[in-house]
Amino acid sequence: MGRSWWGWGDEDAAVTGEEAAALEQRVAALLPDADLTAHRPPAVHDVPLPAPRVSAPAALRAFVSDGHADRVAHARGKAFRDVVRNLHGAVDHAPDLVARPRTEQDVTDVLDWCTGAGVAVIPYGGGSSVVGGVEPRFDGPAVCLDTTAMNKVLEVDATSRAARVQAGILGPALEDALRPAGLTLRHFPQSFEFSTLGGWLATRAGGHYATVLTRIDDLTESMRVVTPAGTSESLRVPGSGAGPSPDGLFLGSEGTLGVITEAWVRLQDRPRYTASAAVHFDDYAGAVAATRALVQSGLSPSNCRLLDPVEAMLNAGTASQGGVLVLGFESADHPVDAAMDRAAELCADHGGAVRDRRSDDRAENSAGGRSGPGSAGAGGPARRWRSSFLRMPYQRDALAARSMIVETFETACTWDRFDALRHAVTAAAQDAMAQEGAAGVVSCRFTHVYPDGPAPYFGVYVAGRWGATVTQWDAIKSAVSEAIAREGGTITHHHAVGRDHRPWYDRQRPDVFAGAFRAAKSALDPGGVLNPGVLVDSDPRAAGRRNADPAPSR
Ligand SMILES: Cc1cc2nc3c(=O)[nH]c(=O)nc-3n(C[C@H](O)[C@H](O)[C@H](O)COP(=O)(O)OP(=O)(O)OC[C@H]3O[C@@H](n4cnc5c(N)ncnc54)[C@H](O)[C@@H]3O)c2cc1C
């Protein structure tokens, strides 16, 4: 047993037995007409693939594979639509080769060969993209450049609390390497176990923590990027006003400008003091007002996830009329009970009742302790929500195999627009479901909150039709994306643009910026080989041979 080729994570962690039966029961109670017949994916070797269209030159063969299983496993990311297409054994676009460079020189050699031969290159970390970011959805040959052999922490500067880390390291290995020094990156996306530092930087990933240092951008001191035009390394300083930031260009570049090979990242002492609570509300408007008051108070909770009643019921097992605010504080330096006291007062002002409050000063997360999203101090609904958070991707796969459409989408907007956006998005999802003849529910939680607005994260749980769930989901996704754009939200707060969000991203970004970005791409990637179809189209003279198609193939 190892990594699942078709779904999330490890094969031996897949949902089976009692967990599967309990899941089916919960769905049947919610959607009694759902057909929950379980379908199985084909064995990886039975997935049909055309022969590779290119072969690696002799100098690269030591780290390049054209193996069938390698090509299938690197063919797409881990969104719902990826998992379902895998379940059907339909891999329309696979890379011709998978390269696993061991050094920066190997990366340069791959880029040089691909630029010369007109072969596309898709930088690939953990392959957990949910936006079609790693799928070679274009004509012409492609090499998947898998960075996971470059996976070491190279240096720790304990004085400045920073580390120089290779981009292909996965979350757990990074934290394991930092733990002996009592340090942590404290960046825990839900995909933490199976995504890489390079992927986080390339997508501007959002971690588990709700306020202040929410994204990998905030934790980045400098970056080293190998491009077809040469290598860029930014100065390692705590801040700089020296013109536009080179890191600002490469953060979120999604493999279109170069391969991120290393970064200096900012670390923190592992938290010792924690406090958590679940605050129940009778009225969702009051819950939203309390969350806004909290994030505008300067208290900076580490966790501040407002679950609406549907989300609270489905994923925290808690009935609540107005929603539940999962609240947490933590510090390596001082007790956080006073902050929790004040947060409870602010919530009470808006009708919130604190339940399941816990605090802990036992250094559970300090050197030698375990780490992960919100791993200390939580009880009751907060604890149930956290464990279901980690099981969610596995359960999504089990439900996808049972014709359910289970997927999420996210955005961010200012507080003044949130009510209208939530209503519009929920209505668009419900209308699209009705048009697809499918019954389902829509949930909403805040993943991150800022003084000027929340990042709402929606879930859909729909009884689909086997064989049609991808087209059904695409129709829902298109409708909600239109609603988000209409209501002034961003097409993504942290899932990135990839190929799937291109139509809305192209409308969101200013035209002059698109031109400047295209010019930067031409300068760094003159052959237009890097991740065609993502973020921006190359100069047509460079990309003419490839006919990139940003729209999702169905
Ligand atoms: C179950 C699940 C939960 C998720 N939870 C979160 C979450 O909490 N927060 C969040 O932000 N996202 C989340 N995601 C989305 C995904 O995990 C993130 O986008 C993550 O940052 C991708 O990292 P990766 O290493 O898997 O990159 P990949 O999926 O391999 O690649 C993503 C993009 O980055 C590019 N890329 C990868 N490595 C490099 C590199 N070294 N240099 C240049 N470009 C590179 C790729 O070309 C691609 O465009 C989740 C996804 C899943 C499936």
The ligand as an SDF file (V2000), in Angstrom:
LIG
                    3D

 53 58  0  0  0  0  0  0  0  0999 V2000
   -7.8590   17.9270    0.1960 C   0  0  0  0  0  0  0  0  0  0  0  0
   -7.2100   19.2240   -0.1710 C   0  0  0  0  0  0  0  0  0  0  0  0
   -7.0900   20.2280    0.7750 C   0  0  0  0  0  0  0  0  0  0  0  0
   -6.5040   21.4440    0.4310 C   0  0  0  0  0  0  0  0  0  0  0  0
   -6.3680   22.3940    1.4000 N   0  0  0  0  0  0  0  0  0  0  0  0
   -5.7830   23.5750    1.0950 C   0  0  0  0  0  0  0  0  0  0  0  0
   -5.6070   24.5750    2.0960 C   0  0  0  0  0  0  0  0  0  0  0  0
   -5.9650   24.3920    3.2620 O   0  0  0  0  0  0  0  0  0  0  0  0
   -5.0200   25.7380    1.7290 N   0  0  0  0  0  0  0  0  0  0  0  0
   -4.5930   25.9470    0.4510 C   0  0  0  0  0  0  0  0  0  0  0  0
   -4.0610   27.0120    0.1800 O   0  0  0  0  0  0  0  0  0  0  0  0
   -4.7510   25.0200   -0.5110 N   0  0  0  0  0  0  0  0  0  0  0  0
   -5.3100   23.8380   -0.2260 C   0  0  0  0  0  0  0  0  0  0  0  0
   -5.4440   22.8770   -1.1910 N   0  0  0  0  0  0  0  0  0  0  0  0
   -4.9170   23.1220   -2.5390 C   0  0  0  0  0  0  0  0  0  0  0  0
   -3.4300   22.6570   -2.6970 C   0  0  0  0  0  0  0  0  0  0  0  0
   -3.1000   21.7420   -1.6860 O   0  0  0  0  0  0  0  0  0  0  0  0
   -2.5290   23.8720   -2.6280 C   0  0  0  0  0  0  0  0  0  0  0  0
   -2.7000   24.6300   -3.8020 O   0  0  0  0  0  0  0  0  0  0  0  0
   -1.0340   23.5280   -2.4610 C   0  0  0  0  0  0  0  0  0  0  0  0
   -0.3460   24.7170   -2.2020 O   0  0  0  0  0  0  0  0  0  0  0  0
   -0.4350   22.8280   -3.6510 C   0  0  0  0  0  0  0  0  0  0  0  0
    0.8260   22.3040   -3.2700 O   0  0  0  0  0  0  0  0  0  0  0  0
    1.4570   21.0840   -4.0650 P   0  0  0  0  0  0  0  0  0  0  0  0
    2.8320   20.8780   -3.5470 O   0  0  0  0  0  0  0  0  0  0  0  0
    0.5570   19.9090   -3.9990 O   0  0  0  0  0  0  0  0  0  0  0  0
    1.5210   21.6850   -5.5240 O   0  0  0  0  0  0  0  0  0  0  0  0
    1.0330   21.0520   -6.8990 P   0  0  0  0  0  0  0  0  0  0  0  0
   -0.3950   20.6800   -6.8120 O   0  0  0  0  0  0  0  0  0  0  0  0
    1.9850   20.0200   -7.3220 O   0  0  0  0  0  0  0  0  0  0  0  0
    1.1800   22.3270   -7.8540 O   0  0  0  0  0  0  0  0  0  0  0  0
    0.3360   23.4400   -7.7010 C   0  0  0  0  0  0  0  0  0  0  0  0
    0.7940   24.5520   -8.6450 C   0  0  0  0  0  0  0  0  0  0  0  0
    2.0700   25.0190   -8.2410 O   0  0  0  0  0  0  0  0  0  0  0  0
    3.0380   24.7930   -9.2630 C   0  0  0  0  0  0  0  0  0  0  0  0
    4.2570   24.3370   -8.5800 N   0  0  0  0  0  0  0  0  0  0  0  0
    4.3840   23.3090   -7.7060 C   0  0  0  0  0  0  0  0  0  0  0  0
    5.6400   23.2520   -7.2490 N   0  0  0  0  0  0  0  0  0  0  0  0
    6.3260   24.2630   -7.8340 C   0  0  0  0  0  0  0  0  0  0  0  0
    7.6720   24.7160   -7.7680 C   0  0  0  0  0  0  0  0  0  0  0  0
    8.5890   24.1440   -6.9830 N   0  0  0  0  0  0  0  0  0  0  0  0
    8.0170   25.7810   -8.5240 N   0  0  0  0  0  0  0  0  0  0  0  0
    7.1220   26.3950   -9.3220 C   0  0  0  0  0  0  0  0  0  0  0  0
    5.8370   26.0020   -9.4140 N   0  0  0  0  0  0  0  0  0  0  0  0
    5.4480   24.9560   -8.6860 C   0  0  0  0  0  0  0  0  0  0  0  0
    2.4170   23.7780  -10.1820 C   0  0  0  0  0  0  0  0  0  0  0  0
    2.9020   23.9110  -11.5020 O   0  0  0  0  0  0  0  0  0  0  0  0
    0.9470   24.1020  -10.0760 C   0  0  0  0  0  0  0  0  0  0  0  0
    0.6120   25.1850  -10.9120 O   0  0  0  0  0  0  0  0  0  0  0  0
   -6.0350   21.6480   -0.8800 C   0  0  0  0  0  0  0  0  0  0  0  0
   -6.1480   20.6230   -1.8280 C   0  0  0  0  0  0  0  0  0  0  0  0
   -6.7290   19.4250   -1.4840 C   0  0  0  0  0  0  0  0  0  0  0  0
   -6.8350   18.3420   -2.5070 C   0  0  0  0  0  0  0  0  0  0  0  0
  1  2  1  0
  2  3  1  0
  2 52  2  0
  3  4  2  0
  4  5  1  0
  4 50  1  0
  5  6  2  0
  6  7  1  0
  6 13  1  0
  7  8  2  0
  7  9  1  0
  9 10  1  0
 10 11  2  0
 10 12  1  0
 12 13  2  0
 13 14  1  0
 14 15  1  0
 14 50  1  0
 15 16  1  0
 16 17  1  0
 16 18  1  0
 18 19  1  0
 18 20  1  0
 20 21  1  0
 20 22  1  0
 22 23  1  0
 23 24  1  0
 24 25  2  0
 24 26  1  0
 24 27  1  0
 27 28  1  0
 28 29  2  0
 28 30  1  0
 28 31  1  0
 31 32  1  0
 32 33  1  0
 33 34  1  0
 33 48  1  0
 34 35  1  0
 35 36  1  0
 35 46  1  0
 36 37  1  0
 36 45  1  0
 37 38  2  0
 38 39  1  0
 39 40  1  0
 39 45  2  0
 40 41  1  0
 40 42  2  0
 42 43  1  0
 43 44  2  0
 44 45  1  0
 46 47  1  0
 46 48  1  0
 48 49  1  0
 50 51  2  0
 51 52  1  0
 52 53  1  0
M  END
$$$$
